[in-house]
Amino acid sequence: MAAAPDKATLDRMLTAAAPHLRGAVASGWIPGAALGVVSASGERATLHLGQAQLEPEARPLEEGAWFDLASLTKVLFTLPEVMKLVEDGLADLDDPLKQHLPEAGWLQEDPALARVTIRQLLAHQAGLPAWVPLYTWGCDAATLKARLLQEPWRLGEPVYSDVGFMLLGLLLERLRDRELKAFELPRGLTFEPDPARTAATERCPWRGRVLVGEVHDENAFALGGAAGHAGLFGTLEGVLDRARAWLTEIELSPAAHAAVREPQSEERLLGWVRRHPGWSGGRLASPAAYGHTGFTGTGVWIDPERGYAWALLSNRVHPSRHRENPLPELRRRVADALAAEWRQP
């Protein structure tokens, strides 16, 4: 790892990236956003701007606001918790799902799901569907969880899969004998934020209201509000704390970090997305960089070779997801502005 950038360098990096964010807010592409960069030593620079909510009444975005992290749940909660199962000797990455969830595909003629391994699920290599409208199946949360294990899933080519991480959530609940909402979380992360301090997401046609302080993802909501693929909320400071823990490799044991960082495909590590052409972390990231994004407008990236990590949190789906999404290009511009100003102290 390179020497950690000092505070002056971080401030310069943030100043270079801020105009891209201000322009996106001023143009109405996103209501509000929080951007932060943190060094391995713990120094950080942060910025909050825009609106936490536009309707039914406007509310400014303030420091300490909670954001619906969407798929960042996968890497900031589910991935480390599954790796802790391995560290505690409760599971192995190459265990088939049926070893811990024996009802997986039970009585099916050839239950492919039963043979899928924990490693394949974490790396999105199991061939499960990317998404299913679970919330339209019309069952209570307990029945939906049972159906996830009984559905005759047809495995195809590997794709990024919410379904796989839903199954990992069930694995965690079974082996820890408690619901996900009962798991202890680090400061700055929660499954149940204070609505008065939470950035709004969508005016949901299904639920008939603007969502504030409840999970945006319909399937996570149907599963009880917390699932392996979505449900986590975080403040910018909380996300930066977790990013630094991954950057400095104190989130897990050295052996677990080494396992996570082992490439699983051209684009993926365990859980995380590794740098590849056109990825969200920009052209100027180091080859060792990795990150992840969330549908609501969130993202976090770690660059261990340069000693810094950064997060961009927004509520881009407020008041509706059904409009052009500026985040793919905005993320890359912010990433390259940060990297261009990076210098070794």
Buried (B, 14 or more C-beta within 10 A) or exposed (E): BBEBBBEEBBBBBBEBBBEBBBEBBEEEBBBBBBBBBBBBBEBBBBBBBBBBBBEEEEBEBEEEBBBBBBBBBBBBBBBBBBBBBBBEEBBEBEBBBBBBBEEBBEEBEEBBBBBBBBBBBBBBBBBBBEBBEBBEBEEEBEEBBBEBBBBEBEBEEBBBBBBBBBBBBBBBBEBBEEBBBEBEBBEBBBBBBEEEBBBBBBBBEEBEEBBBBBBBBBBBBBBBBBBBBBBBBBBBBBBBBBBBBBBBBEBBBEEBBEBBBEEBEEBBBBBBBBBEEEBBBBEBBBEBBBBBBBBBBBBBBBBBEBBBBBBBBBBBBBBEBEEEBBBEEBBBBBBBBBBBBBEEE
